[in-house]
Amino acid sequence: MPRVIFHDKNGRRVEVQAPAGYSAMEAAVDNGVEGIVAECGGACACATCHGYIADSWLSRLKPMEEMEDAMLAAATERRPNSRLLCQVELEPDLDGLEITVAENGD
């Protein structure tokens, strides 16, 4: 199971494991990572699972699709490493993925 290291909105480091095929959003919600609101439940329709991917991991992720890019336009403080975590599918080669939780309005 891939490990994901979250840095939550309070600055805490939270390391979780989730099955391959889960989204990073599901891993965060299932493990109580603070700051991931996920209002739409993973439908790429709300931007409340916004996170910042550590630069060293960006090139390993699948490219962002148009819908995610459009939703990120509504996100608070979009950065070059912004992604919606519902669109980041966990795979074995993403073991150790590091994500900082953005301000998601909770």
GUZA-525849 format. One record per atom (N, C-alpha, C, CB): x, y, z; residue number from 1; atom name. Coordinates in nm, 3 decimals, padded with zeros to 5 digits, always signed. Atoms other than C-alpha are relative to their C-alpha. Glycine has a CB too. Layout:
<sites>
<xx:X yy:Y zz:Z k:NUM a:CA>
...
</sites>
This chain:
<sites>
<xx:+00.085 yy:-00.119 zz:+00.000 k:1 a:N>
<xx:+00.000 yy:+00.000 zz:+00.000 k:1 a:CA>
<xx:+00.089 yy:+00.124 zz:+00.000 k:1 a:C>
<xx:-00.096 yy:+00.000 zz:+00.123 k:1 a:CB>
<xx:-00.079 yy:-00.123 zz:+00.003 k:2 a:N>
<xx:+00.138 yy:+00.341 zz:-00.092 k:2 a:CA>
<xx:-00.018 yy:+00.082 zz:+00.128 k:2 a:C>
<xx:-00.039 yy:+00.084 zz:-00.121 k:2 a:CB>
<xx:+00.002 yy:-00.094 zz:-00.113 k:3 a:N>
<xx:+00.228 yy:+00.578 zz:+00.190 k:3 a:CA>
<xx:-00.014 yy:+00.141 zz:-00.056 k:3 a:C>
<xx:+00.130 yy:-00.013 zz:+00.089 k:3 a:CB>
<xx:+00.011 yy:-00.141 zz:+00.035 k:4 a:N>
<xx:+00.127 yy:+00.943 zz:+00.169 k:4 a:CA>
<xx:+00.032 yy:+00.079 zz:+00.126 k:4 a:C>
<xx:-00.143 yy:+00.035 zz:-00.056 k:4 a:CB>
<xx:-00.037 yy:-00.086 zz:-00.111 k:5 a:N>
<xx:+00.281 yy:+01.207 zz:+00.390 k:5 a:CA>
<xx:-00.069 yy:+00.134 zz:-00.021 k:5 a:C>
<xx:+00.156 yy:+00.016 zz:+00.011 k:5 a:CB>
<xx:+00.072 yy:-00.127 zz:+00.005 k:6 a:N>
<xx:+00.048 yy:+01.500 zz:+00.455 k:6 a:CA>
<xx:+00.059 yy:+00.094 zz:+00.104 k:6 a:C>
<xx:-00.151 yy:-00.020 zz:+00.023 k:6 a:CB>
<xx:-00.031 yy:-00.106 zz:-00.095 k:7 a:N>
<xx:+00.140 yy:+01.827 zz:+00.617 k:7 a:CA>
<xx:-00.132 yy:+00.077 zz:+00.011 k:7 a:C>
<xx:+00.124 yy:+00.094 zz:-00.047 k:7 a:CB>
<xx:+00.135 yy:-00.054 zz:-00.011 k:8 a:N>
<xx:-00.195 yy:+01.942 zz:+00.753 k:8 a:CA>
<xx:+00.002 yy:+00.150 zz:+00.025 k:8 a:C>
<xx:-00.077 yy:-00.070 zz:+00.111 k:8 a:CB>
<xx:+00.011 yy:-00.145 zz:-00.011 k:9 a:N>
<xx:-00.322 yy:+02.296 zz:+00.797 k:9 a:CA>
<xx:+00.056 yy:+00.053 zz:+00.131 k:9 a:C>
<xx:-00.143 yy:+00.041 zz:-00.014 k:9 a:CB>
<xx:-00.059 yy:-00.040 zz:-00.127 k:10 a:N>
<xx:-00.185 yy:+02.302 zz:+01.154 k:10 a:CA>
<xx:+00.150 yy:-00.027 zz:+00.006 k:10 a:C>
<xx:-00.069 yy:-00.072 zz:+00.114 k:10 a:CB>
<xx:-00.143 yy:+00.025 zz:+00.006 k:11 a:N>
<xx:+00.165 yy:+02.209 zz:+01.040 k:11 a:CA>
<xx:+00.043 yy:-00.137 zz:+00.047 k:11 a:C>
<xx:+00.071 yy:+00.102 zz:+00.080 k:11 a:CB>
<xx:-00.034 yy:+00.136 zz:-00.044 k:12 a:N>
<xx:+00.145 yy:+01.850 zz:+01.163 k:12 a:CA>
<xx:+00.031 yy:-00.089 zz:-00.120 k:12 a:C>
<xx:-00.113 yy:-00.060 zz:+00.082 k:12 a:CB>
<xx:-00.034 yy:+00.100 zz:+00.100 k:13 a:N>
<xx:+00.303 yy:+01.570 zz:+00.963 k:13 a:CA>
<xx:-00.082 yy:-00.125 zz:+00.030 k:13 a:C>
<xx:+00.155 yy:-00.032 zz:-00.001 k:13 a:CB>
<xx:+00.086 yy:+00.116 zz:-00.018 k:14 a:N>
<xx:+00.056 yy:+01.286 zz:+00.914 k:14 a:CA>
<xx:+00.033 yy:-00.100 zz:-00.111 k:14 a:C>
<xx:-00.153 yy:+00.039 zz:-00.002 k:14 a:CB>
<xx:-00.034 yy:+00.104 zz:+00.098 k:15 a:N>
<xx:+00.174 yy:+00.967 zz:+00.742 k:15 a:CA>
<xx:-00.109 yy:-00.106 zz:+00.002 k:15 a:C>
<xx:+00.140 yy:-00.063 zz:+00.030 k:15 a:CB>
<xx:+00.107 yy:+00.097 zz:+00.011 k:16 a:N>
<xx:-00.097 yy:+00.734 zz:+00.615 k:16 a:CA>
<xx:+00.033 yy:-00.102 zz:-00.109 k:16 a:C>
<xx:-00.135 yy:+00.069 zz:-00.029 k:16 a:CB>
<xx:-00.008 yy:+00.099 zz:+00.108 k:17 a:N>
<xx:-00.126 yy:+00.423 zz:+00.400 k:17 a:CA>
<xx:-00.139 yy:-00.017 zz:-00.057 k:17 a:C>
<xx:+00.059 yy:-00.137 zz:+00.050 k:17 a:CB>
<xx:+00.129 yy:+00.021 zz:+00.067 k:18 a:N>
<xx:-00.399 yy:+00.363 zz:+00.145 k:18 a:CA>
<xx:+00.020 yy:-00.098 zz:-00.114 k:18 a:C>
<xx:-00.060 yy:+00.136 zz:-00.053 k:18 a:CB>
<xx:-00.012 yy:+00.096 zz:+00.110 k:19 a:N>
<xx:-00.470 yy:+00.095 zz:-00.113 k:19 a:CA>
<xx:+00.026 yy:+00.070 zz:-00.133 k:19 a:C>
<xx:-00.126 yy:-00.085 zz:-00.009 k:19 a:CB>
<xx:-00.018 yy:-00.050 zz:+00.137 k:20 a:N>
<xx:-00.351 yy:+00.151 zz:-00.468 k:20 a:CA>
<xx:-00.137 yy:+00.012 zz:-00.063 k:20 a:C>
<xx:+00.094 yy:-00.095 zz:-00.084 k:20 a:CB>
<xx:+00.129 yy:-00.026 zz:+00.061 k:21 a:N>
<xx:-00.638 yy:+00.295 zz:-00.668 k:21 a:CA>
<xx:-00.082 yy:+00.103 zz:+00.077 k:21 a:C>
<xx:-00.078 yy:-00.127 zz:-00.011 k:21 a:CB>
<xx:+00.065 yy:-00.106 zz:-00.077 k:22 a:N>
<xx:-00.756 yy:+00.523 zz:-00.386 k:22 a:CA>
<xx:+00.054 yy:+00.133 zz:-00.049 k:22 a:C>
<xx:+00.025 yy:-00.018 zz:+00.154 k:22 a:CB>
<xx:-00.051 yy:-00.134 zz:+00.027 k:23 a:N>
<xx:-00.727 yy:+00.895 zz:-00.439 k:23 a:CA>
<xx:+00.069 yy:+00.051 zz:+00.126 k:23 a:C>
<xx:-00.116 yy:+00.097 zz:-00.045 k:23 a:CB>
<xx:-00.065 yy:-00.063 zz:-00.116 k:24 a:N>
<xx:-00.507 yy:+01.108 zz:-00.216 k:24 a:CA>
<xx:-00.105 yy:+00.064 zz:+00.090 k:24 a:C>
<xx:+00.103 yy:+00.106 zz:-00.046 k:24 a:CB>
<xx:+00.109 yy:-00.057 zz:-00.079 k:25 a:N>
<xx:-00.831 yy:+01.278 zz:-00.104 k:25 a:CA>
<xx:-00.063 yy:-00.106 zz:+00.089 k:25 a:C>
<xx:-00.106 yy:+00.062 zz:-00.092 k:25 a:CB>
<xx:+00.059 yy:+00.108 zz:-00.080 k:26 a:N>
<xx:-00.980 yy:+00.946 zz:+00.009 k:26 a:CA>
<xx:+00.094 yy:-00.040 zz:+00.113 k:26 a:C>
<xx:-00.031 yy:-00.122 zz:-00.089 k:26 a:CB>
<xx:-00.098 yy:+00.034 zz:-00.104 k:27 a:N>
<xx:-00.659 yy:+00.865 zz:+00.197 k:27 a:CA>
<xx:-00.002 yy:+00.103 zz:+00.112 k:27 a:C>
<xx:+00.142 yy:-00.010 zz:-00.060 k:27 a:CB>
<xx:+00.004 yy:-00.106 zz:-00.101 k:28 a:N>
<xx:-00.676 yy:+01.202 zz:+00.374 k:28 a:CA>
<xx:-00.128 yy:-00.006 zz:+00.083 k:28 a:C>
<xx:+00.012 yy:+00.137 zz:-00.068 k:28 a:CB>
<xx:+00.129 yy:+00.003 zz:-00.071 k:29 a:N>
<xx:-01.047 yy:+01.181 zz:+00.462 k:29 a:CA>
<xx:-00.009 yy:-00.123 zz:+00.089 k:29 a:C>
<xx:-00.117 yy:+00.002 zz:-00.101 k:29 a:CB>
<xx:+00.008 yy:+00.124 zz:-00.078 k:30 a:N>
<xx:-01.026 yy:+00.818 zz:+00.578 k:30 a:CA>
<xx:+00.089 yy:+00.003 zz:+00.124 k:30 a:C>
<xx:+00.037 yy:-00.119 zz:-00.086 k:30 a:CB>
<xx:-00.096 yy:-00.005 zz:-00.110 k:31 a:N>
<xx:-00.739 yy:+00.911 zz:+00.809 k:31 a:CA>
<xx:-00.007 yy:+00.130 zz:+00.079 k:31 a:C>
<xx:+00.139 yy:-00.019 zz:-00.052 k:31 a:CB>
<xx:+00.023 yy:-00.120 zz:-00.080 k:32 a:N>
<xx:-00.874 yy:+01.239 zz:+00.947 k:32 a:CA>
<xx:+00.102 yy:+00.111 zz:-00.017 k:32 a:C>
<xx:-00.005 yy:-00.038 zz:+00.141 k:32 a:CB>
<xx:-00.096 yy:-00.108 zz:+00.023 k:33 a:N>
<xx:-00.618 yy:+01.471 zz:+00.789 k:33 a:CA>
<xx:-00.076 yy:+00.132 zz:+00.000 k:33 a:C>
<xx:+00.079 yy:-00.020 zz:-00.135 k:33 a:CB>
<xx:+00.071 yy:-00.127 zz:-00.014 k:34 a:N>
<xx:-00.726 yy:+01.820 zz:+00.892 k:34 a:CA>
<xx:+00.023 yy:+00.090 zz:-00.121 k:34 a:C>
<xx:+00.045 yy:+00.072 zz:+00.128 k:34 a:CB>
<xx:-00.008 yy:-00.096 zz:+00.108 k:35 a:N>
<xx:-00.804 yy:+02.069 zz:+00.619 k:35 a:CA>
<xx:-00.050 yy:-00.051 zz:-00.134 k:35 a:C>
<xx:+00.139 yy:+00.044 zz:-00.015 k:35 a:CB>
<xx:+00.057 yy:+00.055 zz:+00.123 k:36 a:N>
<xx:-00.934 yy:+01.833 zz:+00.350 k:36 a:CA>
<xx:-00.151 yy:-00.010 zz:+00.022 k:36 a:C>
<xx:+00.064 yy:-00.140 zz:-00.037 k:36 a:CB>
<xx:+00.145 yy:-00.007 zz:-00.020 k:37 a:N>
<xx:-01.304 yy:+01.920 zz:+00.328 k:37 a:CA>
<xx:-00.072 yy:-00.100 zz:-00.090 k:37 a:C>
<xx:-00.051 yy:+00.143 zz:-00.026 k:37 a:CB>
<xx:+00.056 yy:+00.097 zz:+00.096 k:38 a:N>
<xx:-01.395 yy:+01.719 zz:+00.015 k:38 a:CA>
<xx:-00.152 yy:+00.006 zz:-00.006 k:38 a:C>
<xx:+00.044 yy:-00.141 zz:+00.036 k:38 a:CB>
<xx:+00.145 yy:-00.018 zz:+00.002 k:39 a:N>
<xx:-01.747 yy:+01.862 zz:-00.009 k:39 a:CA>
<xx:-00.071 yy:-00.083 zz:-00.107 k:39 a:C>
<xx:-00.031 yy:+00.145 zz:-00.020 k:39 a:CB>
<xx:+00.069 yy:+00.071 zz:+00.110 k:40 a:N>
<xx:-01.825 yy:+01.693 zz:-00.343 k:40 a:CA>
<xx:+00.027 yy:-00.150 zz:+00.003 k:40 a:C>
<xx:+00.044 yy:+00.058 zz:-00.134 k:40 a:CB>
<xx:-00.026 yy:+00.142 zz:-00.012 k:41 a:N>
<xx:-01.692 yy:+01.355 zz:-00.234 k:41 a:CA>
<xx:+00.090 yy:-00.060 zz:-00.106 k:41 a:C>
<xx:-00.127 yy:-00.072 zz:-00.001 k:41 a:CB>
<xx:-00.096 yy:+00.051 zz:+00.099 k:42 a:N>
<xx:-01.436 yy:+01.328 zz:-00.512 k:42 a:CA>
<xx:-00.045 yy:+00.013 zz:-00.144 k:42 a:C>
<xx:+00.028 yy:-00.141 zz:+00.028 k:42 a:CB>
<xx:+00.054 yy:-00.015 zz:+00.136 k:43 a:N>
<xx:-01.635 yy:+01.439 zz:-00.817 k:43 a:CA>
<xx:+00.067 yy:+00.111 zz:-00.080 k:43 a:C>
<xx:-00.148 yy:+00.027 zz:+00.007 k:43 a:CB>
<xx:-00.072 yy:-00.109 zz:+00.067 k:44 a:N>
<xx:-01.390 yy:+01.718 zz:-00.910 k:44 a:CA>
<xx:-00.095 yy:+00.118 zz:-00.025 k:44 a:C>
<xx:+00.062 yy:-00.048 zz:-00.133 k:44 a:CB>
<xx:+00.101 yy:-00.103 zz:+00.017 k:45 a:N>
<xx:-01.666 yy:+01.972 zz:-00.850 k:45 a:CA>
<xx:+00.002 yy:+00.108 zz:+00.108 k:45 a:C>
<xx:-00.134 yy:-00.063 zz:-00.005 k:45 a:CB>
<xx:+00.006 yy:-00.099 zz:-00.107 k:46 a:N>
<xx:-01.567 yy:+02.182 zz:-00.548 k:46 a:CA>
<xx:+00.133 yy:+00.065 zz:+00.037 k:46 a:C>
<xx:-00.057 yy:-00.064 zz:+00.120 k:46 a:CB>
<xx:-00.134 yy:-00.052 zz:-00.032 k:47 a:N>
<xx:-01.189 yy:+02.238 zz:-00.508 k:47 a:CA>
<xx:+00.029 yy:+00.007 zz:+00.150 k:47 a:C>
<xx:+00.016 yy:+00.138 zz:-00.059 k:47 a:CB>
<xx:-00.026 yy:-00.002 zz:-00.144 k:48 a:N>
<xx:-01.207 yy:+02.170 zz:-00.132 k:48 a:CA>
<xx:+00.092 yy:-00.114 zz:+00.045 k:48 a:C>
<xx:-00.131 yy:-00.008 zz:+00.077 k:48 a:CB>
<xx:-00.105 yy:+00.098 zz:-00.032 k:49 a:N>
<xx:-00.943 yy:+01.896 zz:-00.150 k:49 a:CA>
<xx:+00.132 yy:+00.044 zz:-00.062 k:49 a:C>
<xx:-00.040 yy:-00.144 zz:-00.051 k:49 a:CB>
<xx:-00.119 yy:-00.061 zz:+00.060 k:50 a:N>
<xx:-00.678 yy:+02.132 zz:-00.283 k:50 a:CA>
<xx:+00.123 yy:-00.027 zz:+00.087 k:50 a:C>
<xx:-00.020 yy:+00.152 zz:-00.018 k:50 a:CB>
<xx:-00.126 yy:+00.022 zz:-00.069 k:51 a:N>
<xx:-00.322 yy:+02.044 zz:-00.191 k:51 a:CA>
<xx:+00.117 yy:+00.038 zz:-00.088 k:51 a:C>
<xx:+00.012 yy:-00.145 zz:+00.045 k:51 a:CB>
<xx:-00.124 yy:-00.033 zz:+00.071 k:52 a:N>
<xx:+00.034 yy:+02.130 zz:-00.286 k:52 a:CA>
<xx:+00.090 yy:-00.122 zz:+00.001 k:52 a:C>
<xx:+00.071 yy:+00.122 zz:+00.065 k:52 a:CB>
<xx:-00.084 yy:+00.118 zz:+00.015 k:53 a:N>
<xx:+00.239 yy:+01.841 zz:-00.417 k:53 a:CA>
<xx:+00.147 yy:+00.042 zz:+00.013 k:53 a:C>
<xx:-00.026 yy:-00.071 zz:-00.137 k:53 a:CB>
<xx:-00.143 yy:-00.030 zz:-00.010 k:54 a:N>
<xx:+00.605 yy:+01.839 zz:-00.317 k:54 a:CA>
<xx:+00.062 yy:-00.003 zz:-00.139 k:54 a:C>
<xx:+00.073 yy:-00.100 zz:+00.095 k:54 a:CB>
<xx:-00.056 yy:-00.015 zz:+00.134 k:55 a:N>
<xx:+00.805 yy:+01.950 zz:-00.621 k:55 a:CA>
<xx:+00.065 yy:-00.127 zz:-00.054 k:55 a:C>
<xx:+00.101 yy:+00.110 zz:+00.000 k:55 a:CB>
<xx:-00.070 yy:+00.121 zz:+00.045 k:56 a:N>
<xx:+01.005 yy:+01.626 zz:-00.633 k:56 a:CA>
<xx:-00.096 yy:-00.109 zz:-00.049 k:56 a:C>
<xx:+00.085 yy:-00.055 zz:+00.112 k:56 a:CB>
<xx:+00.101 yy:+00.099 zz:+00.040 k:57 a:N>
<xx:+00.679 yy:+01.432 zz:-00.694 k:57 a:CA>
<xx:-00.082 yy:+00.041 zz:-00.121 k:57 a:C>
<xx:-00.092 yy:-00.028 zz:+00.115 k:57 a:CB>
<xx:+00.088 yy:-00.050 zz:+00.106 k:58 a:N>
<xx:+00.510 yy:+01.649 zz:-00.956 k:58 a:CA>
<xx:+00.013 yy:-00.076 zz:-00.131 k:58 a:C>
<xx:+00.029 yy:+00.145 zz:-00.025 k:58 a:CB>
<xx:-00.020 yy:+00.065 zz:+00.130 k:59 a:N>
<xx:+00.664 yy:+01.479 zz:-01.258 k:59 a:CA>
<xx:-00.049 yy:-00.145 zz:-00.001 k:59 a:C>
<xx:+00.147 yy:+00.004 zz:-00.038 k:59 a:CB>
<xx:+00.045 yy:+00.139 zz:-00.009 k:60 a:N>
<xx:+00.546 yy:+01.138 zz:-01.133 k:60 a:CA>
<xx:-00.152 yy:-00.014 zz:-00.010 k:60 a:C>
<xx:+00.047 yy:-00.062 zz:+00.129 k:60 a:CB>
<xx:+00.146 yy:+00.004 zz:+00.004 k:61 a:N>
<xx:+00.177 yy:+01.231 zz:-01.134 k:61 a:CA>
<xx:-00.051 yy:+00.002 zz:-00.143 k:61 a:C>
<xx:-00.060 yy:+00.118 zz:+00.077 k:61 a:CB>
<xx:+00.065 yy:-00.009 zz:+00.131 k:62 a:N>
<xx:-00.056 yy:+01.185 zz:-01.426 k:62 a:CA>
<xx:-00.030 yy:+00.147 zz:-00.028 k:62 a:C>
<xx:-00.131 yy:-00.087 zz:-00.006 k:62 a:CB>
<xx:+00.026 yy:-00.141 zz:+00.032 k:63 a:N>
<xx:-00.107 yy:+01.513 zz:-01.612 k:63 a:CA>
<xx:-00.139 yy:+00.044 zz:+00.044 k:63 a:C>
<xx:+00.016 yy:+00.023 zz:-00.150 k:63 a:CB>
<xx:+00.127 yy:-00.059 zz:-00.040 k:64 a:N>
<xx:-00.384 yy:+01.744 zz:-01.496 k:64 a:CA>
<xx:-00.093 yy:+00.009 zz:-00.121 k:64 a:C>
<xx:+00.022 yy:+00.140 zz:+00.063 k:64 a:CB>
<xx:+00.099 yy:-00.011 zz:+00.106 k:65 a:N>
<xx:-00.701 yy:+01.727 zz:-01.704 k:65 a:CA>
<xx:-00.069 yy:+00.137 zz:+00.008 k:65 a:C>
<xx:-00.104 yy:-00.114 zz:+00.009 k:65 a:CB>
<xx:+00.063 yy:-00.132 zz:+00.010 k:66 a:N>
<xx:-00.902 yy:+02.033 zz:-01.813 k:66 a:CA>
<xx:-00.097 yy:+00.030 zz:+00.113 k:66 a:C>
<xx:-00.073 yy:+00.012 zz:-00.131 k:66 a:CB>
<xx:+00.099 yy:-00.023 zz:-00.106 k:67 a:N>
<xx:-01.177 yy:+01.986 zz:-01.554 k:67 a:CA>
<xx:+00.068 yy:+00.037 zz:+00.132 k:67 a:C>
<xx:-00.088 yy:-00.125 zz:+00.020 k:67 a:CB>
<xx:-00.073 yy:-00.031 zz:-00.122 k:68 a:N>
<xx:-00.929 yy:+01.983 zz:-01.267 k:68 a:CA>
<xx:+00.061 yy:+00.140 zz:-00.009 k:68 a:C>
<xx:+00.110 yy:-00.105 zz:+00.026 k:68 a:CB>
<xx:-00.061 yy:-00.132 zz:+00.021 k:69 a:N>
<xx:-00.749 yy:+02.287 zz:-01.410 k:69 a:CA>
<xx:-00.105 yy:+00.110 zz:+00.019 k:69 a:C>
<xx:+00.063 yy:+00.009 zz:-00.141 k:69 a:CB>
<xx:+00.107 yy:-00.097 zz:-00.013 k:70 a:N>
<xx:-01.081 yy:+02.474 zz:-01.433 k:70 a:CA>
<xx:-00.045 yy:+00.014 zz:+00.145 k:70 a:C>
<xx:-00.119 yy:-00.039 zz:-00.088 k:70 a:CB>
<xx:+00.042 yy:-00.005 zz:-00.140 k:71 a:N>
<xx:-01.178 yy:+02.382 zz:-01.076 k:71 a:CA>
<xx:+00.106 yy:+00.070 zz:+00.085 k:71 a:C>
<xx:-00.026 yy:-00.141 zz:+00.054 k:71 a:CB>
<xx:-00.107 yy:-00.064 zz:-00.077 k:72 a:N>
<xx:-00.839 yy:+02.497 zz:-00.946 k:72 a:CA>
<xx:-00.002 yy:+00.152 zz:-00.017 k:72 a:C>
<xx:+00.135 yy:-00.055 zz:-00.042 k:72 a:CB>
<xx:+00.013 yy:-00.145 zz:+00.018 k:73 a:N>
<xx:-00.918 yy:+02.842 zz:-01.086 k:73 a:CA>
<xx:-00.080 yy:+00.061 zz:+00.116 k:73 a:C>
<xx:-00.069 yy:+00.032 zz:-00.135 k:73 a:CB>
<xx:+00.081 yy:-00.048 zz:-00.114 k:74 a:N>
<xx:-01.164 yy:+02.870 zz:-00.793 k:74 a:CA>
<xx:+00.070 yy:-00.022 zz:+00.134 k:74 a:C>
<xx:-00.134 yy:-00.071 zz:+00.000 k:74 a:CB>
<xx:-00.068 yy:+00.034 zz:-00.124 k:75 a:N>
<xx:-00.914 yy:+02.747 zz:-00.536 k:75 a:CA>
<xx:+00.071 yy:+00.123 zz:+00.060 k:75 a:C>
<xx:+00.101 yy:-00.112 zz:-00.024 k:75 a:CB>
<xx:-00.075 yy:-00.103 zz:-00.069 k:76 a:N>
<xx:-00.759 yy:+02.974 zz:-00.277 k:76 a:CA>
<xx:+00.149 yy:-00.026 zz:-00.019 k:76 a:C>
<xx:-00.037 yy:+00.004 zz:+00.151 k:76 a:CB>
<xx:-00.146 yy:+00.003 zz:+00.016 k:77 a:N>
<xx:-00.392 yy:+03.047 zz:-00.348 k:77 a:CA>
<xx:+00.051 yy:-00.116 zz:-00.086 k:77 a:C>
<xx:+00.064 yy:-00.008 zz:+00.136 k:77 a:CB>
<xx:-00.052 yy:+00.100 zz:+00.094 k:78 a:N>
<xx:-00.331 yy:+02.831 zz:-00.652 k:78 a:CA>
<xx:+00.148 yy:+00.026 zz:-00.025 k:78 a:C>
<xx:-00.081 yy:+00.002 zz:-00.135 k:78 a:CB>
<xx:-00.144 yy:-00.005 zz:+00.025 k:79 a:N>
<xx:+00.037 yy:+02.754 zz:-00.706 k:79 a:CA>
<xx:+00.034 yy:-00.095 zz:-00.115 k:79 a:C>
<xx:+00.081 yy:-00.036 zz:+00.129 k:79 a:CB>
<xx:-00.039 yy:+00.092 zz:+00.108 k:80 a:N>
<xx:+00.232 yy:+02.573 zz:-00.981 k:80 a:CA>
<xx:-00.010 yy:-00.147 zz:+00.040 k:80 a:C>
<xx:+00.141 yy:+00.031 zz:-00.044 k:80 a:CB>
<xx:+00.006 yy:+00.139 zz:-00.047 k:81 a:N>
<xx:+00.226 yy:+02.257 zz:-00.764 k:81 a:CA>
<xx:-00.137 yy:-00.036 zz:+00.058 k:81 a:C>
<xx:+00.108 yy:-00.024 zz:+00.104 k:81 a:CB>
<xx:+00.136 yy:+00.026 zz:-00.048 k:82 a:N>
<xx:-00.149 yy:+02.276 zz:-00.687 k:82 a:CA>
<xx:-00.062 yy:-00.117 zz:-00.076 k:82 a:C>
<xx:-00.088 yy:+00.125 zz:-00.015 k:82 a:CB>
<xx:+00.081 yy:+00.107 zz:+00.058 k:83 a:N>
<xx:-00.362 yy:+01.968 zz:-00.747 k:83 a:CA>
<xx:-00.122 yy:-00.021 zz:+00.087 k:83 a:C>
<xx:+00.082 yy:-00.133 zz:-00.014 k:83 a:CB>
<xx:+00.115 yy:+00.046 zz:-00.077 k:84 a:N>
<xx:-00.706 yy:+01.853 zz:-00.645 k:84 a:CA>
<xx:+00.030 yy:-00.143 zz:+00.038 k:84 a:C>
<xx:-00.136 yy:+00.013 zz:-00.080 k:84 a:CB>
<xx:-00.044 yy:+00.132 zz:-00.047 k:85 a:N>
<xx:-00.635 yy:+01.548 zz:-00.432 k:85 a:CA>
<xx:-00.094 yy:-00.111 zz:-00.041 k:85 a:C>
<xx:+00.015 yy:+00.000 zz:+00.149 k:85 a:CB>
<xx:+00.093 yy:+00.102 zz:+00.050 k:86 a:N>
<xx:-00.945 yy:+01.369 zz:-00.561 k:86 a:CA>
<xx:+00.044 yy:-00.050 zz:-00.138 k:86 a:C>
<xx:-00.144 yy:+00.055 zz:-00.008 k:86 a:CB>
<xx:-00.046 yy:+00.036 zz:+00.133 k:87 a:N>
<xx:-00.766 yy:+01.356 zz:-00.897 k:87 a:CA>
<xx:+00.139 yy:-00.064 zz:+00.001 k:87 a:C>
<xx:+00.001 yy:+00.122 zz:-00.088 k:87 a:CB>
<xx:-00.131 yy:+00.063 zz:-00.014 k:88 a:N>
<xx:-00.439 yy:+01.212 zz:-00.765 k:88 a:CA>
<xx:-00.021 yy:-00.144 zz:+00.043 k:88 a:C>
<xx:+00.091 yy:+00.077 zz:+00.102 k:88 a:CB>
<xx:+00.020 yy:+00.142 zz:-00.029 k:89 a:N>
<xx:-00.469 yy:+00.834 zz:-00.789 k:89 a:CA>
<xx:+00.129 yy:-00.061 zz:+00.054 k:89 a:C>
<xx:-00.047 yy:-00.076 zz:-00.127 k:89 a:CB>
<xx:-00.117 yy:+00.060 zz:-00.063 k:90 a:N>
<xx:-00.236 yy:+00.647 zz:-00.559 k:90 a:CA>
<xx:+00.038 yy:-00.130 zz:-00.070 k:90 a:C>
<xx:-00.026 yy:-00.027 zz:+00.150 k:90 a:CB>
<xx:-00.057 yy:+00.118 zz:+00.065 k:91 a:N>
<xx:-00.013 yy:+00.386 zz:-00.720 k:91 a:CA>
<xx:+00.124 yy:-00.041 zz:+00.078 k:91 a:C>
<xx:+00.034 yy:+00.029 zz:-00.151 k:91 a:CB>
<xx:-00.117 yy:+00.043 zz:-00.075 k:92 a:N>
<xx:+00.272 yy:+00.177 zz:-00.578 k:92 a:CA>
<xx:+00.123 yy:+00.088 zz:-00.021 k:92 a:C>
<xx:+00.034 yy:-00.140 zz:-00.037 k:92 a:CB>
<xx:-00.119 yy:-00.082 zz:+00.023 k:93 a:N>
<xx:+00.532 yy:+00.401 zz:-00.744 k:93 a:CA>
<xx:-00.013 yy:+00.140 zz:+00.059 k:93 a:C>
<xx:+00.026 yy:+00.011 zz:-00.150 k:93 a:CB>
<xx:+00.016 yy:-00.127 zz:-00.070 k:94 a:N>
<xx:+00.390 yy:+00.698 zz:-00.550 k:94 a:CA>
<xx:+00.021 yy:-00.017 zz:+00.151 k:94 a:C>
<xx:-00.138 yy:+00.059 zz:-00.028 k:94 a:CB>
<xx:-00.026 yy:+00.025 zz:-00.141 k:95 a:N>
<xx:+00.494 yy:+00.544 zz:-00.217 k:95 a:CA>
<xx:+00.091 yy:+00.110 zz:+00.056 k:95 a:C>
<xx:+00.065 yy:-00.141 zz:+00.021 k:95 a:CB>
<xx:-00.075 yy:-00.109 zz:-00.061 k:96 a:N>
<xx:+00.610 yy:+00.834 zz:+00.000 k:96 a:CA>
<xx:-00.041 yy:+00.137 zz:-00.050 k:96 a:C>
<xx:+00.145 yy:-00.019 zz:-00.024 k:96 a:CB>
<xx:+00.049 yy:-00.127 zz:+00.054 k:97 a:N>
<xx:+00.416 yy:+01.104 zz:-00.188 k:97 a:CA>
<xx:-00.022 yy:+00.099 zz:+00.113 k:97 a:C>
<xx:-00.132 yy:-00.022 zz:-00.079 k:97 a:CB>
<xx:+00.008 yy:-00.102 zz:-00.104 k:98 a:N>
<xx:+00.432 yy:+01.428 zz:+00.007 k:98 a:CA>
<xx:-00.089 yy:+00.115 zz:-00.047 k:98 a:C>
<xx:+00.140 yy:+00.052 zz:+00.037 k:98 a:CB>
<xx:+00.102 yy:-00.099 zz:+00.034 k:99 a:N>
<xx:+00.145 yy:+01.679 zz:+00.011 k:99 a:CA>
<xx:-00.020 yy:+00.095 zz:+00.118 k:99 a:C>
<xx:-00.134 yy:-00.069 zz:-00.040 k:99 a:CB>
<xx:+00.036 yy:-00.100 zz:-00.099 k:100 a:N>
<xx:+00.082 yy:+02.003 zz:+00.197 k:100 a:CA>
<xx:-00.144 yy:+00.043 zz:-00.027 k:100 a:C>
<xx:+00.097 yy:+00.122 zz:-00.003 k:100 a:CB>
<xx:+00.140 yy:-00.035 zz:+00.013 k:101 a:N>
<xx:-00.284 yy:+02.077 zz:+00.260 k:101 a:CA>
<xx:-00.014 yy:+00.151 zz:-00.018 k:101 a:C>
<xx:-00.080 yy:-00.049 zz:+00.124 k:101 a:CB>
<xx:+00.027 yy:-00.142 zz:+00.024 k:102 a:N>
<xx:-00.403 yy:+02.411 zz:+00.118 k:102 a:CA>
<xx:-00.114 yy:+00.046 zz:+00.091 k:102 a:C>
<xx:-00.036 yy:+00.024 zz:-00.150 k:102 a:CB>
<xx:+00.113 yy:-00.057 zz:-00.075 k:103 a:N>
<xx:-00.656 yy:+02.643 zz:+00.283 k:103 a:CA>
<xx:-00.128 yy:-00.035 zz:-00.077 k:103 a:C>
<xx:+00.015 yy:+00.157 zz:+00.019 k:103 a:CB>
<xx:+00.117 yy:+00.050 zz:+00.071 k:104 a:N>
<xx:-00.983 yy:+02.470 zz:+00.190 k:104 a:CA>
<xx:-00.133 yy:+00.043 zz:+00.061 k:104 a:C>
<xx:+00.006 yy:-00.148 zz:-00.005 k:104 a:CB>
<xx:+00.125 yy:-00.060 zz:-00.047 k:105 a:N>
<xx:-01.238 yy:+02.674 zz:+00.380 k:105 a:CA>
<xx:-00.079 yy:-00.077 zz:+00.102 k:105 a:C>
<xx:-00.084 yy:+00.024 zz:-00.112 k:105 a:CB>
<xx:+00.079 yy:+00.067 zz:-00.104 k:106 a:N>
<xx:-01.334 yy:+02.450 zz:+00.666 k:106 a:CA>
<xx:+00.010 yy:+00.084 zz:+00.123 k:106 a:C>
<xx:+00.048 yy:-00.145 zz:+00.028 k:106 a:CB>
</sites>
